[in-house]
């Protein structure tokens, strides 16, 4: 097992935990001027958790003696590489199940992170010609700039606790073999 991946996972989770702790302090309690700070801290915590997941996937691949760790960027990548190497992994199966099951902590975390890192969509161009006798369609709702999931310190703590519990359990299980 690579010590560097293990320590990077722990480091990133510690960073996320520190950011959540900052969100819980009275200095960042909901005030009119602190909404931007709260969003920045929450988004940063999500970034560090997503980065911890990235390194954890590479830690799992290293444990299964996969050589090209840099090719693993997602849970799906890990599952595919393990399948190509004809290696079964209960850890990757569990992660895949969690990320694909709606409303699990890992599904919510990855959806939120993907929304944060997604490029804005190009606005639709209006056509230069107008058809007579047609009613023009106007969209009344604006697309949300930020993900619809409202990050709270409690939600982030739940994600962190679930992530840590999963890692501890999976590391203990793999150490037995």
HUMOHU-V640363 format. One record per pair of residues at least 4 apart in sequence whose ideal C-beta (glycine too) atoms are under 8 Angstrom apart, sorted by sequence separation. I is the first residue (numbers start at 1). J is the second residue. If there is no record, write none. Layout:
I|J / I|J
This chain:
1|5 / 2|6 / 3|7 / 4|8 / 5|9 / 6|10 / 7|11 / 8|12 / 9|13 / 10|14 / 11|15 / 12|16 / 13|17 / 14|18 / 15|19 / 16|20 / 17|21 / 18|22 / 19|23 / 20|24 / 21|25 / 24|28 / 25|29 / 30|34 / 31|35 / 34|38 / 35|39 / 36|40 / 37|41 / 38|42 / 39|43 / 40|44 / 41|45 / 42|46 / 43|47 / 44|48 / 45|49 / 46|50 / 47|51 / 48|52 / 49|53 / 50|54 / 51|55 / 52|56 / 53|57 / 54|58 / 55|59 / 56|60 / 57|61 / 58|62 / 59|63 / 60|64 / 62|66 / 68|72 / 73|77 / 74|78 / 75|79 / 76|80 / 77|81 / 78|82 / 79|83 / 80|84 / 81|85 / 83|87 / 89|93 / 90|94 / 91|95 / 92|96 / 93|97 / 94|98 / 95|99 / 96|100 / 97|101 / 103|107 / 104|108 / 105|109 / 106|110 / 107|111 / 108|112 / 109|113 / 110|114 / 111|115 / 112|116 / 113|117 / 114|118 / 130|134 / 144|148 / 151|155 / 152|156 / 153|157 / 154|158 / 155|159 / 156|160 / 157|161 / 158|162 / 159|163 / 160|164 / 161|165 / 162|166 / 163|167 / 164|168 / 165|169 / 166|170 / 167|171 / 168|172 / 169|173 / 170|174 / 171|175 / 172|176 / 173|177 / 1|6 / 22|27 / 23|28 / 29|34 / 30|35 / 61|66 / 72|77 / 82|87 / 99|104 / 102|107 / 103|108 / 150|155 / 151|156 / 22|28 / 28|34 / 66|72 / 71|77 / 72|78 / 82|88 / 98|104 / 101|107 / 130|136 / 149|155 / 62|69 / 82|89 / 98|105 / 99|106 / 100|107 / 30|38 / 61|69 / 98|106 / 99|107 / 28|37 / 72|81 / 98|107 / 28|38 / 71|81 / 79|89 / 82|92 / 58|69 / 61|72 / 78|89 / 95|106 / 99|110 / 28|41 / 68|81 / 79|92 / 58|72 / 78|92 / 79|93 / 23|38 / 57|72 / 66|81 / 66|82 / 57|74 / 61|78 / 75|92 / 78|95 / 79|96 / 23|41 / 57|75 / 60|78 / 64|82 / 22|41 / 23|42 / 54|73 / 66|85 / 57|77 / 61|81 / 75|95 / 76|96 / 20|41 / 57|78 / 61|82 / 64|85 / 66|87 / 75|96 / 19|41 / 23|45 / 121|143 / 19|42 / 64|87 / 75|99 / 19|44 / 20|45 / 64|89 / 19|45 / 16|45 / 19|48 / 60|89 / 16|46 / 60|91 / 115|146 / 116|147 / 16|48 / 60|92 / 115|147 / 15|48 / 16|49 / 13|48 / 112|147 / 12|48 / 13|49 / 16|52 / 111|147 / 12|49 / 112|149 / 57|95 / 111|149 / 12|51 / 13|52 / 112|151 / 12|52 / 108|149 / 9|52 / 12|55 / 8|52 / 9|55 / 8|55 / 9|56 / 108|155 / 5|55 / 9|59 / 109|159 / 5|56 / 108|159 / 5|58 / 6|59 / 53|106 / 105|158 / 5|59 / 105|159 / 109|163 / 2|58 / 53|109 / 106|162 / 2|59 / 5|62 / 53|110 / 105|162 / 106|163 / 1|59 / 105|163 / 50|109 / 2|62 / 49|109 / 50|110 / 1|62 / 1|63 / 46|109 / 50|113 / 49|113 / 46|112 / 47|113 / 46|113 / 98|166 / 47|116 / 46|116 / 95|166 / 94|166 / 43|116 / 94|170 / 91|170 / 91|173 / 90|173 / 91|174 / 46|151 / 45|151 / 39|146 / 43|151 / 42|151 / 42|152 / 46|156 / 49|159 / 53|163 / 60|170 / 45|156 / 49|160 / 52|163 / 56|167 / 63|174 / 39|151 / 42|156 / 49|163 / 45|160 / 24|153 / 23|153 / 20|153 / 23|156 / 20|156 / 19|156 / 20|157 / 16|156 / 20|160 / 17|160 / 16|160 / 13|160 / 13|163 / 13|164 / 13|167 / 9|167
